[in-house]
Amino acid sequence: MVDVLFVNTDGSRVTAQAEPGSRLLEVAQDAGMPLEGTCEGQMACSTCHVIVSPDWFDKLEPASDDEEDMLDLAAGVTRTSRLSCQIELTDALSGIAIRIPGVSRDMQIG
């Protein structure tokens, strides 16, 4: 199992476990994290934006150009921002720390 630590906007911490191969978006939603994922992982929105701990960021596969374009639409983007729908969890990522952004943009509202 892959352990994932989520840090909410209020600083509370939630730990979740997932099977290798799971997408971070689904794991986060199952753990009750407030990630909308409007496009259901099709990379057509930025409502699953998360901030990866700097210690873990370079261990991820690099973001595609399409993901980078979608991150341009996300609120509160940082150097270690990613779309959670594009992160496939592996055994090597066990213990990864993910911060939920304090600002989000609901693509259905605008």
N, CA and C atoms as a LAMMPS dump frame, in Angstrom:
ITEM: TIMESTEP
0
ITEM: NUMBER OF ATOMS
330
ITEM: BOX BOUNDS ff ff ff
-5.0000000000000000e+02 5.0000000000000000e+02
-5.0000000000000000e+02 5.0000000000000000e+02
-5.0000000000000000e+02 5.0000000000000000e+02
ITEM: ATOMS id mol type element x y z
1 1 1 N 0.846 -1.192 0
2 1 2 C 0 0 0
3 1 3 C 0.887 1.25 0
4 2 1 N 0.345 2.31 -0.569
5 2 2 C 1.039 3.591 -0.636
6 2 3 C 0.39 4.516 0.394
7 3 1 N 1.202 5.058 1.305
8 3 2 C 0.712 6.012 2.298
9 3 3 C 0.773 7.42 1.73
10 4 1 N -0.305 8.193 1.952
11 4 2 C -0.368 9.575 1.485
12 4 3 C -0.799 10.44 2.659
13 5 1 N -0.082 11.532 2.886
14 5 2 C -0.434 12.495 3.919
15 5 3 C -1.019 13.728 3.249
16 6 1 N -2.252 14.065 3.606
17 6 2 C -2.894 15.28 3.115
18 6 3 C -2.908 16.308 4.23
19 7 1 N -2.568 17.552 3.893
20 7 2 C -2.635 18.65 4.842
21 7 3 C -3.708 19.604 4.341
22 8 1 N -4.775 19.746 5.125
23 8 2 C -5.896 20.618 4.768
24 8 3 C -5.537 22.085 4.939
25 9 1 N -6.386 22.932 4.439
26 9 2 C -6.161 24.373 4.528
27 9 3 C -6.114 24.862 5.975
28 10 1 N -6.775 24.157 6.887
29 10 2 C -6.758 24.543 8.303
30 10 3 C -5.586 23.924 9.061
31 11 1 N -4.708 23.204 8.351
32 11 2 C -3.545 22.587 8.966
33 11 3 C -3.78 21.175 9.475
34 12 1 N -5.035 20.724 9.471
35 12 2 C -5.308 19.361 9.917
36 12 3 C -4.703 18.373 8.926
37 13 1 N -4.366 17.198 9.438
38 13 2 C -3.698 16.185 8.628
39 13 3 C -4.557 14.943 8.54
40 14 1 N -4.599 14.377 7.344
41 14 2 C -5.344 13.149 7.097
42 14 3 C -4.41 12.202 6.362
43 15 1 N -4.302 10.99 6.861
44 15 2 C -3.489 9.979 6.199
45 15 3 C -4.409 8.997 5.491
46 16 1 N -4.033 8.644 4.277
47 16 2 C -4.806 7.681 3.493
48 16 3 C -3.856 6.636 2.944
49 17 1 N -4.414 5.486 2.604
50 17 2 C -3.649 4.435 1.949
51 17 3 C -4.322 4.099 0.625
52 18 1 N -3.49 3.756 -0.346
53 18 2 C -4.01 3.44 -1.674
54 18 3 C -3.191 2.321 -2.293
55 19 1 N -3.804 1.649 -3.221
56 19 2 C -3.101 0.634 -4.002
57 19 3 C -2.158 1.33 -4.986
58 20 1 N -0.986 0.777 -5.235
59 20 2 C -0.137 1.314 -6.296
60 20 3 C -0.933 1.338 -7.604
61 21 1 N -0.741 2.402 -8.376
62 21 2 C -1.478 2.563 -9.625
63 21 3 C -2.698 3.454 -9.472
64 22 1 N -3.092 3.757 -8.234
65 22 2 C -4.236 4.646 -8
66 22 3 C -3.871 6.076 -8.379
67 23 1 N -4.855 6.824 -8.8
68 23 2 C -4.668 8.246 -9.085
69 23 3 C -4.883 9.032 -7.795
70 24 1 N -4.039 10.017 -7.575
71 24 2 C -4.101 10.812 -6.355
72 24 3 C -5.46 11.489 -6.177
73 25 1 N -6.094 11.921 -7.25
74 25 2 C -7.398 12.58 -7.154
75 25 3 C -8.413 11.684 -6.457
76 26 1 N -8.522 10.443 -6.893
77 26 2 C -9.507 9.536 -6.304
78 26 3 C -9.177 9.231 -4.842
79 27 1 N -7.902 9.084 -4.546
80 27 2 C -7.488 8.82 -3.165
81 27 3 C -7.863 10.007 -2.283
82 28 1 N -7.608 11.214 -2.775
83 28 2 C -7.943 12.422 -2.022
84 28 3 C -9.451 12.534 -1.795
85 29 1 N -10.227 12.306 -2.833
86 29 2 C -11.681 12.393 -2.688
87 29 3 C -12.197 11.336 -1.725
88 30 1 N -11.666 10.122 -1.799
89 30 2 C -12.075 9.058 -0.881
90 30 3 C -11.722 9.399 0.564
91 31 1 N -10.674 10.203 0.749
92 31 2 C -10.246 10.61 2.09
93 31 3 C -10.985 11.857 2.567
94 32 1 N -11.915 12.367 1.743
95 32 2 C -12.711 13.531 2.136
96 32 3 C -12.076 14.874 1.852
97 33 1 N -11.047 14.891 1.025
98 33 2 C -10.401 16.157 0.682
99 33 3 C -11.288 16.951 -0.284
100 34 1 N -11.278 18.278 -0.149
101 34 2 C -12.152 19.114 -0.975
102 34 3 C -11.59 19.384 -2.371
103 35 1 N -11.39 18.332 -3.139
104 35 2 C -10.929 18.47 -4.52
105 35 3 C -12.087 18.129 -5.431
106 36 1 N -12.47 19.098 -6.24
107 36 2 C -13.657 18.93 -7.074
108 36 3 C -13.458 17.928 -8.208
109 37 1 N -12.403 18.093 -8.984
110 37 2 C -12.184 17.191 -10.113
111 37 3 C -13.324 17.238 -11.114
112 38 1 N -13.727 18.435 -11.497
113 38 2 C -14.878 18.647 -12.378
114 38 3 C -14.818 17.81 -13.651
115 39 1 N -13.651 17.693 -14.244
116 39 2 C -13.533 16.985 -15.531
117 39 3 C -13.304 15.487 -15.353
118 40 1 N -13.342 15.021 -14.118
119 40 2 C -13.18 13.595 -13.802
120 40 3 C -11.863 13.031 -14.315
121 41 1 N -10.819 13.826 -14.191
122 41 2 C -9.488 13.344 -14.542
123 41 3 C -9.121 13.435 -15.999
124 42 1 N -9.872 14.18 -16.783
125 42 2 C -9.596 14.296 -18.217
126 42 3 C -8.656 15.457 -18.543
127 43 1 N -8.141 16.116 -17.522
128 43 2 C -7.228 17.255 -17.66
129 43 3 C -7.842 18.378 -18.504
130 44 1 N -9.112 18.646 -18.227
131 44 2 C -9.813 19.729 -18.919
132 44 3 C -10.19 20.838 -17.942
133 45 1 N -9.689 20.753 -16.708
134 45 2 C -9.94 21.793 -15.709
135 45 3 C -8.751 21.8 -14.754
136 46 1 N -8.81 22.621 -13.743
137 46 2 C -7.719 22.645 -12.753
138 46 3 C -8.268 22.516 -11.337
139 47 1 N -9.441 21.912 -11.206
140 47 2 C -10.107 21.84 -9.905
141 47 3 C -9.574 20.73 -9.006
142 48 1 N -8.547 20.021 -9.443
143 48 2 C -7.91 19.007 -8.596
144 48 3 C -6.476 19.416 -8.262
145 49 1 N -6.204 20.712 -8.383
146 49 2 C -4.874 21.266 -8.11
147 49 3 C -4.471 20.99 -6.659
148 50 1 N -3.26 20.476 -6.482
149 50 2 C -2.678 20.265 -5.159
150 50 3 C -1.248 20.798 -5.158
151 51 1 N -0.715 20.953 -3.962
152 51 2 C 0.667 21.397 -3.813
153 51 3 C 1.445 20.246 -3.181
154 52 1 N 2.411 19.763 -3.911
155 52 2 C 3.228 18.634 -3.469
156 52 3 C 4.361 19.17 -2.599
157 53 1 N 4.631 18.476 -1.51
158 53 2 C 5.756 18.847 -0.652
159 53 3 C 7.027 18.903 -1.489
160 54 1 N 7.856 19.938 -1.293
161 54 2 C 9.091 20.034 -2.079
162 54 3 C 9.969 18.791 -1.985
163 55 1 N 9.938 18.09 -0.854
164 55 2 C 10.735 16.88 -0.689
165 55 3 C 10.303 15.772 -1.645
166 56 1 N 9.081 15.83 -2.108
167 56 2 C 8.524 14.776 -2.965
168 56 3 C 8.368 15.2 -4.422
169 57 1 N 8.35 16.48 -4.673
170 57 2 C 8.031 16.992 -6.009
171 57 3 C 8.92 16.394 -7.103
172 58 1 N 10.212 16.343 -6.876
173 58 2 C 11.14 15.857 -7.908
174 58 3 C 11.088 14.347 -8.088
175 59 1 N 10.374 13.642 -7.215
176 59 2 C 10.226 12.194 -7.341
177 59 3 C 9.068 11.822 -8.268
178 60 1 N 8.261 12.818 -8.639
179 60 2 C 7.13 12.586 -9.537
180 60 3 C 7.597 12.602 -10.986
181 61 1 N 6.841 11.931 -11.829
182 61 2 C 7.056 12.072 -13.27
183 61 3 C 6.815 13.542 -13.618
184 62 1 N 7.577 14.124 -14.527
185 62 2 C 7.368 15.535 -14.87
186 62 3 C 5.967 15.777 -15.445
187 63 1 N 5.461 16.97 -15.2
188 63 2 C 4.157 17.367 -15.748
189 63 3 C 4.266 17.514 -17.264
190 64 1 N 3.206 17.115 -17.948
191 64 2 C 3.156 17.299 -19.4
192 64 3 C 2.89 18.771 -19.722
193 65 1 N 3.087 19.144 -20.975
194 65 2 C 2.777 20.511 -21.394
195 65 3 C 1.299 20.813 -21.182
196 66 1 N 0.425 19.831 -21.442
197 66 2 C -1.014 20.033 -21.24
198 66 3 C -1.331 20.285 -19.767
199 67 1 N -0.668 19.543 -18.88
200 67 2 C -0.898 19.771 -17.452
201 67 3 C -0.414 21.162 -17.051
202 68 1 N 0.746 21.55 -17.54
203 68 2 C 1.268 22.895 -17.241
204 68 3 C 0.284 23.971 -17.711
205 69 1 N -0.311 23.766 -18.89
206 69 2 C -1.303 24.728 -19.393
207 69 3 C -2.511 24.819 -18.468
208 70 1 N -2.976 23.677 -17.96
209 70 2 C -4.125 23.68 -17.052
210 70 3 C -3.763 24.307 -15.714
211 71 1 N -2.537 24.115 -15.254
212 71 2 C -2.119 24.732 -13.998
213 71 3 C -2.113 26.256 -14.097
214 72 1 N -1.933 26.774 -15.319
215 72 2 C -2.001 28.23 -15.515
216 72 3 C -3.371 28.776 -15.129
217 73 1 N -4.398 27.926 -15.124
218 73 2 C -5.757 28.348 -14.779
219 73 3 C -6.081 28.178 -13.3
220 74 1 N -5.22 27.494 -12.583
221 74 2 C -5.48 27.212 -11.166
222 74 3 C -5.154 28.422 -10.303
223 75 1 N -5.899 28.559 -9.219
224 75 2 C -5.654 29.634 -8.253
225 75 3 C -4.589 29.18 -7.261
226 76 1 N -3.715 30.079 -6.858
227 76 2 C -2.735 29.792 -5.826
228 76 3 C -1.643 28.824 -6.223
229 77 1 N -1.258 28.829 -7.485
230 77 2 C -0.24 27.904 -7.989
231 77 3 C 1.131 28.231 -7.382
232 78 1 N 1.878 27.177 -7.077
233 78 2 C 3.244 27.322 -6.576
234 78 3 C 4.184 26.538 -7.483
235 79 1 N 5.464 26.589 -7.175
236 79 2 C 6.459 25.854 -7.963
237 79 3 C 6.213 24.352 -7.916
238 80 1 N 5.618 23.865 -6.838
239 80 2 C 5.405 22.421 -6.695
240 80 3 C 3.936 22.035 -6.893
241 81 1 N 3.192 22.848 -7.613
242 81 2 C 1.787 22.541 -7.91
243 81 3 C 1.687 21.456 -8.976
244 82 1 N 0.679 20.614 -8.815
245 82 2 C 0.371 19.585 -9.802
246 82 3 C -1.135 19.365 -9.82
247 83 1 N -1.61 18.725 -10.875
248 83 2 C -2.999 18.278 -10.932
249 83 3 C -3.025 16.866 -10.362
250 84 1 N -3.833 16.657 -9.341
251 84 2 C -3.832 15.349 -8.673
252 84 3 C -4.319 14.231 -9.587
253 85 1 N -5.088 14.56 -10.616
254 85 2 C -5.551 13.527 -11.551
255 85 3 C -4.416 12.985 -12.4
256 86 1 N -3.287 13.671 -12.411
257 86 2 C -2.16 13.256 -13.248
258 86 3 C -1.059 12.559 -12.46
259 87 1 N -1.292 12.357 -11.16
260 87 2 C -0.293 11.695 -10.327
261 87 3 C -0.736 10.267 -10.062
262 88 1 N 0.022 9.326 -10.617
263 88 2 C -0.223 7.909 -10.361
264 88 3 C 0.685 7.489 -9.218
265 89 1 N 0.079 6.952 -8.179
266 89 2 C 0.839 6.575 -6.997
267 89 3 C 1.584 5.264 -7.226
268 90 1 N 2.825 5.236 -6.779
269 90 2 C 3.672 4.044 -6.865
270 90 3 C 4.234 3.767 -5.478
271 91 1 N 4.793 2.584 -5.304
272 91 2 C 5.419 2.251 -4.023
273 91 3 C 6.494 3.263 -3.65
274 92 1 N 7.201 3.789 -4.642
275 92 2 C 8.269 4.76 -4.392
276 92 3 C 7.735 6.072 -3.826
277 93 1 N 6.427 6.316 -3.967
278 93 2 C 5.832 7.555 -3.462
279 93 3 C 5.181 7.375 -2.089
280 94 1 N 5.345 6.21 -1.476
281 94 2 C 4.734 5.982 -0.168
282 94 3 C 5.286 6.987 0.844
283 95 1 N 4.39 7.709 1.499
284 95 2 C 4.756 8.747 2.451
285 95 3 C 4.64 10.147 1.887
286 96 1 N 4.27 10.273 0.612
287 96 2 C 4.165 11.58 -0.041
288 96 3 C 3.243 12.508 0.75
289 97 1 N 3.645 13.768 0.827
290 97 2 C 2.867 14.784 1.533
291 97 3 C 2.282 15.765 0.516
292 98 1 N 0.979 15.984 0.632
293 98 2 C 0.231 16.813 -0.312
294 98 3 C -0.527 17.877 0.464
295 99 1 N -0.392 19.133 0.056
296 99 2 C -1.144 20.22 0.695
297 99 3 C -2.306 20.616 -0.203
298 100 1 N -3.458 20.773 0.418
299 100 2 C -4.641 21.245 -0.299
300 100 3 C -4.549 22.759 -0.359
301 101 1 N -4.643 23.371 -1.542
302 101 2 C -4.524 24.833 -1.643
303 101 3 C -5.614 25.552 -0.871
304 102 1 N -5.281 26.717 -0.361
305 102 2 C -6.251 27.523 0.378
306 102 3 C -7.248 28.217 -0.525
307 103 1 N -6.95 28.238 -1.817
308 103 2 C -7.808 28.893 -2.8
309 103 3 C -8.099 27.884 -3.901
310 104 1 N -9.32 27.875 -4.37
311 104 2 C -9.657 26.998 -5.491
312 104 3 C -10.551 27.756 -6.45
313 105 1 N -10.651 27.222 -7.639
314 105 2 C -11.495 27.838 -8.653
315 105 3 C -12.47 26.792 -9.16
316 106 1 N -13.754 27.054 -9.009
317 106 2 C -14.795 26.147 -9.479
318 106 3 C -15.063 26.475 -10.936
319 107 1 N -14.648 25.589 -11.826
320 107 2 C -14.765 25.846 -13.262
321 107 3 C -16.206 25.923 -13.73
322 108 1 N -17.152 25.375 -12.971
323 108 2 C -18.56 25.436 -13.35
324 108 3 C -19.142 26.814 -13.059
325 109 1 N -18.544 27.516 -12.093
326 109 2 C -19.027 28.851 -11.738
327 109 3 C -18.279 29.918 -12.511
328 110 1 N -16.967 29.722 -12.7
329 110 2 C -16.174 30.667 -13.445
330 110 3 C -15.135 31.324 -12.713
